[in-house]
């Protein structure tokens, strides 16, 4: 009787364990299908930029399509040597768009769509990368492995100035695919582990006071940006994208805007865009939602139509 009872309990335990594993796997599949977890964008190490996006990727995250073309651009089309007028966009996650929008919703793609309705002869590439500092953006312009663009568009935010030079280890990025039984839960674990690690090990508070050494460094950065753009011998547009805090006067980054305006021609402050409630253009304090990308694309389309590539 005792042996039968132990055997029965053992069977119950085994069934419970198997059921638990099945339930966990089903939840993992749900997170993969619903949110795209377990298949993150893959990055590559780079001595020049710190990191870059691996070419030829096509995934879905949070219901949004993310396509990376043959040269590591977040662009629907591959970058080719055809005779089309080519526009290349540089920047950080604001231009890249994150998982907030699909490729076709990006202001880089929408600008090209509008131009092609007027003259079906444009190709746009989005070579922006999440987390890039101005230091890395400058190098992505300088060391790109092509030179057949007709126009360069650079979108800058205030955070680009103080950001440091990063590599994939200092960012929550992946340089290889997740290949195990629970890819979604693996990614979820590292999302929270990275947050815990950063909060525990590092003082990530922003230094608000501009010191003399900072000012010299920022001036040198803008000088380098100017020189790199001039050496491309291509027309360019510099855009400044504000945060909600700046729009609502809770943060002042006039120093950075003045630095760009005084040293670079063709500088445009997107704070000046006319829209009734500007915070409705944002998904968070910095990044644009689908409507924000649409409004930016209208502004850029008008700039290009009136001043460039005529």
BAGU-695793 format. One record per residue: residue in three letters; x, y, z of N, C-alpha, C in turn. Coordinates in steps of 0.02 Angstrom, whole numbers, plus 50000, padded with zeros to 5 digits. Layout:
<sites>
SITE res nxx nyy nzz caxx cayy cazz cxx cyy czz
SITE ALA X Y Z X Y Z X Y Z
...
</sites>
This chain:
<sites>
SITE res nxx nyy nzz caxx cayy cazz cxx cyy czz
SITE UNK 50041 49940 50000 50000 50000 50000 50043 50063 50000
SITE UNK 50095 50063 50043 50141 50120 50047 50179 50130 49981
SITE UNK 50200 50072 49952 50237 50076 49888 50192 50104 49833
SITE UNK 50129 50083 49832 50082 50108 49782 50071 50183 49790
SITE UNK 50068 50205 49854 50058 50276 49867 50118 50317 49844
SITE UNK 50179 50291 49858 50240 50325 49836 50244 50328 49760
SITE UNK 50225 50273 49729 50226 50270 49656 50176 50320 49627
SITE UNK 50118 50324 49657 50067 50372 49635 50092 50444 49642
SITE UNK 50123 50459 49699 50149 50526 49711 50204 50543 49661
SITE UNK 50246 50493 49646 50300 50504 49597 50271 50520 49529
SITE UNK 50219 50484 49509 50187 50497 49445 50158 50568 49443
SITE UNK 50126 50587 49499 50097 50654 49503 50151 50707 49496
SITE UNK 50208 50697 49530 50264 50745 49526 50290 50750 49455
SITE UNK 50300 50691 49423 50326 50691 49354 50278 50726 49306
SITE UNK 50213 50711 49313 50163 50743 49271 50162 50819 49282
SITE UNK 50169 50839 49346 50169 50911 49363 50228 50946 49331
SITE UNK 50287 50914 49335 50348 50943 49307 50342 50950 49231
SITE UNK 50316 50896 49199 50308 50897 49126 50257 50951 49107
SITE UNK 50203 50956 49145 50151 51006 49131 50179 51076 49139
SITE UNK 50222 51085 49189 50253 51151 49200 50297 51170 49142
SITE UNK 50338 51123 49118 50381 51136 49061 50341 51152 48998
SITE UNK 50286 51115 48989 50243 51128 48930 50213 51197 48935
SITE UNK 50189 51216 48995 50159 51282 49005 50210 51337 48992
SITE UNK 50272 51328 49018 50324 51378 49007 50340 51385 48933
SITE UNK 50344 51328 48898 50358 51330 48827 50302 51365 48788
SITE UNK 50240 51351 48808 50184 51383 48774 50185 51459 48785
SITE UNK 50202 51480 48846 50208 51552 48860 50265 51582 48818
SITE UNK 50320 51544 48812 50376 51568 48772 50355 51578 48699
SITE UNK 50318 51530 48672 50294 51535 48603 50247 51595 48596
SITE UNK 50205 51606 48647 50159 51663 48646 50198 51728 48643
SITE UNK 50251 51736 48685 50291 51797 48685 50328 51806 48619
SITE UNK 50347 51750 48588 50380 51755 48523 50332 51781 48470
SITE UNK 50272 51751 48468 50222 51769 48417 50193 51838 48428
SITE UNK 50179 51855 48491 50145 51917 48507 50191 51977 48505
SITE UNK 50252 51970 48532 50297 52028 48540 50362 52022 48501
SITE UNK 50375 51964 48471 50438 51955 48434 50497 51942 48480
SITE UNK 50485 51930 48544 50540 51916 48590 50574 51850 48572
SITE UNK 50638 51848 48581 50677 51788 48564 50711 51794 48497
SITE UNK 50691 51844 48457 50725 51857 48393 50744 51931 48390
SITE UNK 50793 51951 48430 50813 52022 48430 50852 52040 48368
SITE UNK 50856 52105 48354 50900 52129 48301 50972 52111 48320
SITE UNK 51010 52087 48272 51079 52067 48284 51127 52123 48263
SITE UNK 51175 52137 48307 51225 52188 48294 51293 52156 48283
SITE UNK 51339 52194 48256 51408 52171 48245 51456 52218 48280
SITE UNK 51511 52190 48306 51564 52231 48335 51597 52273 48280
SITE UNK 51619 52332 48298 51655 52374 48250 51706 52416 48287
SITE UNK 51768 52413 48264 51821 52455 48294 51809 52529 48279
SITE UNK 51775 52543 48223 51764 52612 48202 51705 52643 48237
SITE UNK 51648 52608 48238 51586 52637 48265 51570 52612 48335
SITE UNK 51604 52561 48357 51587 52527 48420 51543 52467 48406
SITE UNK 51491 52478 48367 51447 52424 48344 51407 52449 48284
SITE UNK 51380 52403 48246 51338 52419 48190 51286 52364 48182
SITE UNK 51235 52377 48142 51182 52328 48132 51202 52279 48078
SITE UNK 51192 52215 48092 51209 52163 48043 51162 52168 47983
SITE UNK 51188 52164 47922 51146 52169 47861 51098 52110 47854
SITE UNK 51050 52119 47810 51004 52066 47788 50966 52032 47845
SITE UNK 50924 52072 47879 50881 52046 47931 50809 52066 47916
SITE UNK 50763 52024 47936 50692 52038 47925 50652 52005 47981
SITE UNK 50632 52044 48031 50597 52016 48089 50536 52059 48105
SITE UNK 50497 52036 48153 50439 52074 48177 50445 52081 48252
SITE UNK 50439 52143 48276 50442 52157 48348 50382 52201 48367
SITE UNK 50346 52181 48419 50288 52219 48442 50238 52232 48386
SITE UNK 50235 52184 48339 50189 52191 48283 50214 52234 48227
SITE UNK 50276 52259 48232 50304 52304 48181 50359 52269 48142
SITE UNK 50361 52282 48077 50411 52252 48033 50476 52290 48036
SITE UNK 50530 52252 48046 50597 52282 48047 50639 52246 47995
SITE UNK 50655 52282 47942 50695 52254 47888 50761 52292 47884
SITE UNK 50816 52254 47883 50883 52282 47876 50910 52260 47808
SITE UNK 50930 52308 47767 50949 52291 47699 51021 52265 47692
SITE UNK 51044 52263 47631 51109 52232 47616 51169 52269 47645
SITE UNK 51161 52333 47663 51217 52372 47691 51205 52390 47765
SITE UNK 51159 52354 47798 51147 52367 47868 51104 52428 47881
SITE UNK 51067 52452 47831 51021 52508 47839 50952 52482 47857
SITE UNK 50916 52519 47898 50846 52501 47909 50805 52531 47853
SITE UNK 50802 52495 47798 50771 52520 47737 50736 52463 47701
SITE UNK 50681 52479 47669 50642 52428 47633 50682 52402 47573
SITE UNK 50715 52447 47537 50751 52428 47477 50826 52421 47490
SITE UNK 50859 52378 47450 50931 52373 47453 50963 52435 47422
SITE UNK 51023 52451 47445 51061 52508 47418 51100 52483 47358
SITE UNK 51087 52514 47301 51116 52489 47238 51155 52545 47202
SITE UNK 51184 52526 47146 51221 52574 47105 51181 52598 47045
SITE UNK 51114 52598 47052 51073 52621 46995 51076 52697 46989
SITE UNK 51040 52723 46941 51044 52795 46926 50995 52837 46967
SITE UNK 50963 52808 47015 50914 52846 47055 50950 52898 47098
SITE UNK 50912 52950 47115 50937 53001 47162 50934 52971 47232
SITE UNK 50990 52970 47266 50994 52934 47329 51002 52981 47388
SITE UNK 50962 52968 47440 50965 53007 47502 50982 52960 47559
SITE UNK 51032 52978 47597 51052 52935 47653 51040 52973 47719
SITE UNK 51006 52939 47766 50988 52968 47830 51034 52940 47884
SITE UNK 51061 52984 47926 51103 52964 47983 51071 52989 48048
SITE UNK 51085 52953 48102 51059 52973 48167 51062 52916 48217
SITE UNK 51021 52922 48269 51018 52870 48320 50949 52838 48319
SITE UNK 50924 52817 48378 50861 52781 48381 50801 52822 48359
SITE UNK 50805 52889 48363 50750 52931 48339 50739 52920 48265
SITE UNK 50793 52918 48227 50789 52905 48155 50778 52832 48140
SITE UNK 50811 52789 48178 50803 52716 48169 50731 52694 48183
SITE UNK 50699 52722 48233 50629 52708 48245 50613 52654 48295
SITE UNK 50663 52613 48313 50653 52560 48361 50598 52511 48340
SITE UNK 50565 52481 48390 50510 52435 48377 50443 52472 48381
SITE UNK 50446 52538 48384 50384 52578 48391 50346 52580 48326
SITE UNK 50382 52580 48270 50350 52584 48204 50381 52534 48157
SITE UNK 50346 52519 48103 50372 52476 48050 50416 52516 48003
SITE UNK 50454 52481 47962 50497 52514 47913 50460 52566 47871
SITE UNK 50401 52546 47847 50364 52590 47801 50338 52652 47836
SITE UNK 50340 52654 47903 50316 52713 47940 50372 52762 47957
SITE UNK 50435 52744 47946 50491 52788 47963 50490 52851 47921
SITE UNK 50512 52907 47951 50512 52969 47912 50560 52966 47853
SITE UNK 50611 52924 47857 50656 52915 47800 50619 52883 47741
SITE UNK 50580 52831 47755 50542 52797 47702 50485 52841 47677
SITE UNK 50450 52875 47722 50394 52917 47703 50416 52977 47661
SITE UNK 50475 53004 47678 50503 53058 47637 50514 53035 47565
SITE UNK 50542 52975 47559 50555 52948 47492 50490 52934 47455
SITE UNK 50440 52909 47491 50375 52896 47459 50346 52960 47430
SITE UNK 50350 53014 47469 50323 53078 47446 50362 53105 47386
SITE UNK 50428 53097 47388 50469 53120 47331 50455 53080 47269
SITE UNK 50444 53015 47277 50432 52972 47219 50363 52984 47187
SITE UNK 50316 53012 47226 50252 53031 47196 50260 53091 47150
SITE UNK 50312 53130 47165 50326 53189 47124 50373 53172 47066
SITE UNK 50422 53130 47080 50472 53110 47030 50496 53040 47049
SITE UNK 50470 52990 47016 50483 52920 47035 50555 52900 47021
SITE UNK 50602 52932 47055 50672 52919 47041 50716 52926 47103
SITE UNK 50687 52910 47162 50723 52919 47224 50732 52852 47261
SITE UNK 50789 52847 47294 50804 52790 47338 50830 52817 47404
SITE UNK 50801 52796 47459 50822 52821 47525 50850 52764 47568
SITE UNK 50903 52779 47603 50933 52731 47649 50936 52760 47719
SITE UNK 50922 52719 47769 50923 52741 47839 50979 52705 47876
SITE UNK 51036 52739 47883 51095 52709 47914 51103 52729 47987
SITE UNK 51048 52748 48018 51050 52766 48089 51053 52703 48132
SITE UNK 51078 52710 48193 51087 52652 48238 51068 52672 48309
SITE UNK 51033 52628 48342 51013 52639 48412 51073 52657 48456
SITE UNK 51065 52709 48497 51115 52725 48547 51177 52760 48522
SITE UNK 51179 52780 48459 51239 52812 48433 51248 52881 48464
SITE UNK 51310 52897 48480 51329 52964 48500 51345 53004 48437
SITE UNK 51355 53069 48445 51375 53110 48388 51443 53086 48362
SITE UNK 51486 53064 48408 51551 53036 48390 51542 52979 48340
SITE UNK 51496 52932 48355 51485 52874 48310 51449 52894 48246
SITE UNK 51403 52942 48251 51368 52965 48190 51418 52995 48141
SITE UNK 51464 53035 48166 51516 53065 48123 51555 53011 48087
SITE UNK 51574 52958 48123 51612 52905 48093 51571 52863 48045
SITE UNK 51507 52857 48057 51465 52820 48010 51460 52858 47944
SITE UNK 51464 52925 47946 51466 52965 47885 51534 52959 47851
SITE UNK 51586 52964 47891 51654 52965 47864 51675 52898 47834
SITE UNK 51656 52843 47867 51681 52778 47847 51628 52733 47814
SITE UNK 51573 52761 47790 51524 52720 47754 51558 52691 47692
SITE UNK 51536 52631 47673 51570 52596 47618 51537 52608 47550
SITE UNK 51512 52669 47541 51485 52689 47476 51491 52766 47472
SITE UNK 51485 52793 47412 51491 52866 47404 51445 52890 47348
SITE UNK 51392 52851 47334 51349 52868 47276 51285 52904 47297
SITE UNK 51284 52931 47359 51225 52968 47380 51224 53038 47349
SITE UNK 51165 53066 47342 51157 53134 47316 51143 53185 47370
SITE UNK 51118 53162 47428 51101 53206 47483 51109 53168 47549
SITE UNK 51137 53203 47599 51145 53174 47666 51099 53211 47714
SITE UNK 51061 53174 47754 51017 53203 47805 51038 53175 47873
SITE UNK 51057 53220 47918 51080 53200 47985 51032 53227 48037
SITE UNK 51003 53183 48077 50958 53204 48131 50994 53196 48198
SITE UNK 50997 53251 48235 51034 53253 48298 50987 53270 48356
SITE UNK 50998 53238 48413 50963 53256 48475 51014 53279 48526
SITE UNK 50993 53311 48579 51040 53338 48629 51081 53282 48660
SITE UNK 51051 53224 48671 51086 53168 48704 51145 53142 48663
SITE UNK 51146 53157 48598 51202 53134 48557 51268 53164 48579
SITE UNK 51266 53224 48608 51327 53258 48627 51362 53225 48687
SITE UNK 51328 53215 48744 51363 53186 48801 51371 53110 48799
SITE UNK 51337 53076 48753 51343 53003 48750 51415 52983 48738
SITE UNK 51433 52926 48769 51500 52900 48761 51505 52852 48702
SITE UNK 51566 52832 48686 51577 52782 48634 51562 52713 48664
SITE UNK 51515 52677 48634 51493 52613 48662 51513 52555 48618
SITE UNK 51512 52496 48648 51517 52434 48611 51457 52390 48630
SITE UNK 51446 52333 48597 51386 52293 48612 51381 52271 48685
SITE UNK 51438 52262 48719 51436 52239 48789 51409 52294 48834
SITE UNK 51421 52357 48817 51396 52412 48858 51325 52431 48840
SITE UNK 51296 52398 48791 51227 52410 48771 51187 52344 48778
SITE UNK 51121 52347 48784 51082 52285 48790 51068 52252 48723
SITE UNK 51121 52243 48683 51114 52217 48615 51139 52145 48610
SITE UNK 51121 52113 48556 51141 52044 48543 51184 52042 48480
SITE UNK 51238 52003 48483 51281 51994 48424 51276 51923 48396
SITE UNK 51231 51883 48425 51216 51817 48397 51144 51799 48413
SITE UNK 51118 51753 48374 51049 51732 48382 51040 51693 48447
SITE UNK 50979 51695 48474 50963 51655 48534 50940 51586 48510
SITE UNK 50980 51537 48524 50965 51469 48502 50961 51422 48562
SITE UNK 50904 51423 48595 50893 51376 48650 50818 51360 48654
SITE UNK 50799 51322 48705 50730 51298 48712 50681 51355 48727
SITE UNK 50705 51407 48760 50661 51462 48781 50691 51530 48759
SITE UNK 50691 51545 48694 50722 51608 48671 50689 51671 48697
SITE UNK 50622 51671 48701 50587 51731 48725 50603 51745 48798
SITE UNK 50600 51692 48840 50615 51701 48911 50689 51719 48921
SITE UNK 50732 51694 48877 50803 51712 48881 50812 51787 48870
SITE UNK 50778 51814 48820 50784 51886 48807 50753 51926 48864
SITE UNK 50695 51904 48889 50663 51939 48946 50709 51940 49006
SITE UNK 50742 51884 49020 50788 51880 49077 50843 51932 49070
SITE UNK 50873 51937 49010 50928 51984 49002 50906 52057 48999
SITE UNK 50844 52069 48978 50818 52138 48981 50818 52162 49053
SITE UNK 50791 52120 49099 50788 52140 49169 50855 52134 49204
SITE UNK 50896 52086 49182 50963 52079 49211 51005 52141 49196
SITE UNK 51001 52165 49133 51040 52225 49115 51017 52286 49154
SITE UNK 50951 52292 49165 50926 52348 49205 50952 52344 49276
SITE UNK 50950 52283 49305 50974 52273 49373 51049 52286 49378
SITE UNK 51087 52262 49329 51159 52271 49328 51177 52345 49325
SITE UNK 51144 52381 49279 51159 52452 49271 51142 52492 49333
SITE UNK 51084 52476 49363 51062 52512 49422 51107 52497 49482
SITE UNK 51132 52436 49485 51172 52414 49543 51245 52437 49537
SITE UNK 51273 52432 49478 51345 52443 49470 51365 52514 49452
SITE UNK 51321 52551 49418 51342 52613 49388 51301 52673 49411
SITE UNK 51333 52730 49414 51298 52793 49425 51284 52824 49357
SITE UNK 51222 52817 49334 51204 52838 49267 51168 52905 49266
SITE UNK 51174 52943 49319 51143 53009 49321 51175 53056 49270
SITE UNK 51134 53099 49241 51159 53145 49190 51191 53206 49223
SITE UNK 51250 53223 49200 51285 53283 49224 51258 53343 49185
SITE UNK 51224 53388 49220 51190 53444 49187 51235 53505 49178
SITE UNK 51287 53511 49219 51329 53571 49216 51380 53565 49159
SITE UNK 51381 53614 49114 51429 53615 49060 51496 53643 49085
SITE UNK 51546 53602 49086 51612 53624 49107 51652 53647 49046
SITE UNK 51705 53684 49058 51745 53710 49002 51771 53654 48958
SITE UNK 51792 53599 48988 51818 53544 48949 51763 53512 48906
SITE UNK 51701 53512 48933 51644 53486 48894 51632 53531 48834
SITE UNK 51632 53596 48845 51618 53643 48791 51670 53637 48736
SITE UNK 51733 53629 48755 51785 53621 48705 51774 53556 48665
SITE UNK 51757 53502 48700 51745 53438 48667 51686 53443 48619
SITE UNK 51631 53475 48640 51573 53481 48597 51588 53525 48536
SITE UNK 51626 53578 48546 51648 53618 48488 51689 53578 48440
SITE UNK 51734 53537 48466 51776 53495 48424 51734 53444 48385
SITE UNK 51682 53417 48418 51638 53370 48385 51603 53402 48325
SITE UNK 51576 53461 48336 51540 53495 48282 51588 53515 48226
SITE UNK 51648 53536 48244 51699 53550 48193 51714 53488 48151
SITE UNK 51719 53431 48185 51733 53369 48149 51675 53350 48104
SITE UNK 51613 53358 48129 51554 53344 48088 51554 53388 48026
SITE UNK 51568 53452 48035 51570 53498 47979 51623 53477 47927
SITE UNK 51683 53460 47951 51737 53441 47905 51722 53376 47868
SITE UNK 51692 53328 47904 51675 53264 47872 51622 53274 47818
SITE UNK 51572 53316 47833 51520 53329 47783 51548 53366 47723
SITE UNK 51593 53413 47734 51623 53450 47678 51665 53404 47634
SITE UNK 51699 53356 47665 51741 53310 47627 51700 53262 47583
SITE UNK 51637 53251 47601 51596 53208 47559 51579 53242 47493
SITE UNK 51584 53309 47494 51568 53349 47435 51496 53337 47411
SITE UNK 51452 53326 47459 51381 53315 47445 51340 53368 47482
SITE UNK 51282 53387 47455 51238 53431 47494 51212 53393 47555
SITE UNK 51199 53430 47608 51176 53398 47670 51125 53441 47706
SITE UNK 51085 53409 47748 51037 53441 47792 51050 53418 47863
SITE UNK 51054 53464 47910 51061 53448 47981 50995 53464 48016
SITE UNK 50965 53414 48047 50901 53423 48083 50912 53414 48158
SITE UNK 50881 53456 48197 50882 53447 48270 50813 53426 48293
SITE UNK 50809 53367 48325 50745 53341 48349 50741 53350 48425
SITE UNK 50691 53389 48449 50686 53403 48520 50650 53346 48558
SITE UNK 50657 53347 48623 50618 53302 48666 50554 53337 48688
SITE UNK 50509 53300 48718 50448 53331 48745 50467 53381 48800
SITE UNK 50517 53363 48841 50539 53408 48895 50561 53475 48868
SITE UNK 50595 53475 48811 50616 53538 48780 50556 53578 48755
SITE UNK 50510 53543 48723 50451 53577 48695 50410 53609 48750
SITE UNK 50406 53576 48808 50367 53601 48864 50408 53645 48911
SITE UNK 50468 53664 48889 50512 53709 48927 50535 53681 48994
SITE UNK 50538 53615 49000 50564 53583 49061 50638 53566 49054
SITE UNK 50665 53578 48996 50736 53563 48983 50761 53612 48931
SITE UNK 50821 53638 48941 50848 53688 48895 50912 53661 48864
SITE UNK 50910 53652 48798 50969 53629 48762 50989 53680 48708
SITE UNK 50977 53743 48722 50993 53796 48674 51068 53797 48657
SITE UNK 51110 53778 48705 51182 53778 48692 51199 53733 48633
SITE UNK 51170 53673 48632 51184 53626 48578 51156 53651 48511
SITE UNK 51096 53678 48514 51065 53703 48452 51104 53762 48424
SITE UNK 51126 53807 48467 51165 53865 48445 51232 53842 48415
SITE UNK 51262 53793 48446 51325 53766 48422 51317 53739 48351
SITE UNK 51264 53704 48338 51250 53677 48272 51233 53732 48222
SITE UNK 51190 53778 48243 51167 53832 48200 51225 53878 48179
SITE UNK 51270 53892 48226 51325 53939 48212 51380 53909 48170
SITE UNK 51385 53843 48169 51442 53812 48135 51425 53773 48073
SITE UNK 51361 53760 48062 51341 53718 48005 51288 53754 47963
SITE UNK 51298 53755 47899 51246 53781 47855 51191 53728 47849
SITE UNK 51133 53749 47824 51078 53702 47813 51056 53668 47878
SITE UNK 51055 53707 47932 51031 53681 47996 50958 53700 48006
SITE UNK 50918 53651 48028 50846 53662 48038 50826 53633 48106
SITE UNK 50792 53674 48145 50770 53654 48211 50698 53629 48206
SITE UNK 50688 53564 48217 50621 53535 48210 50574 53555 48267
SITE UNK 50601 53590 48316 50558 53620 48368 50508 53668 48336
SITE UNK 50527 53696 48279 50486 53747 48246 50429 53719 48205
SITE UNK 50424 53652 48201 50369 53622 48165 50303 53644 48195
SITE UNK 50256 53662 48153 50190 53684 48176 50144 53623 48185
SITE UNK 50123 53612 48247 50075 53559 48262 50041 53577 48327
SITE UNK 49976 53566 48330 49936 53592 48386 49960 53566 48454
SITE UNK 49964 53500 48463 49987 53471 48526 50047 53426 48509
SITE UNK 50106 53453 48514 50166 53418 48489 50181 53353 48526
SITE UNK 50161 53348 48589 50177 53286 48625 50139 53226 48596
SITE UNK 50088 53239 48556 50052 53185 48523 50093 53154 48466
SITE UNK 50150 53184 48450 50194 53156 48399 50244 53106 48428
SITE UNK 50243 53097 48494 50294 53058 48528 50267 52993 48559
SITE UNK 50309 52942 48557 50294 52880 48592 50319 52882 48664
SITE UNK 50372 52922 48675 50400 52934 48741 50431 53004 48740
SITE UNK 50475 53018 48785 50503 53086 48789 50544 53106 48727
SITE UNK 50572 53057 48693 50619 53071 48638 50596 53042 48571
SITE UNK 50569 52980 48572 50556 52944 48511 50487 52960 48482
SITE UNK 50484 52960 48416 50422 52977 48381 50376 52917 48374
SITE UNK 50311 52929 48374 50264 52877 48355 50251 52882 48280
SITE UNK 50203 52843 48256 50189 52842 48185 50170 52910 48158
SITE UNK 50129 52947 48195 50109 53014 48174 50169 53061 48173
SITE UNK 50214 53055 48222 50273 53097 48224 50318 53087 48163
SITE UNK 50326 53024 48143 50366 53009 48083 50333 53039 48021
SITE UNK 50267 53037 48018 50231 53066 47961 50241 53142 47958
SITE UNK 50236 53176 48015 50244 53249 48017 50315 53268 47999
SITE UNK 50365 53232 48026 50434 53245 48008 50446 53236 47933
SITE UNK 50416 53184 47905 50427 53171 47834 50398 53227 47790
SITE UNK 50342 53256 47811 50314 53312 47773 50362 53372 47774
SITE UNK 50390 53385 47832 50437 53441 47839 50499 53430 47796
SITE UNK 50527 53369 47799 50588 53353 47761 50573 53354 47686
SITE UNK 50516 53328 47667 50496 53328 47597 50494 53399 47569
SITE UNK 50465 53444 47607 50461 53514 47585 50531 53544 47579
SITE UNK 50575 53530 47628 50643 53555 47625 50679 53532 47562
SITE UNK 50674 53467 47548 50708 53439 47490 50679 53466 47425
SITE UNK 50613 53469 47423 50579 53492 47362 50598 53564 47344
SITE UNK 50604 53605 47396 50616 53676 47384 50690 53694 47376
SITE UNK 50734 53654 47405 50804 53676 47409 50856 53628 47380
SITE UNK 50837 53564 47369 50888 53515 47350 50865 53471 47293
SITE UNK 50913 53444 47259 50901 53393 47206 50854 53418 47152
SITE UNK 50856 53481 47137 50812 53507 47084 50843 53492 47016
</sites>
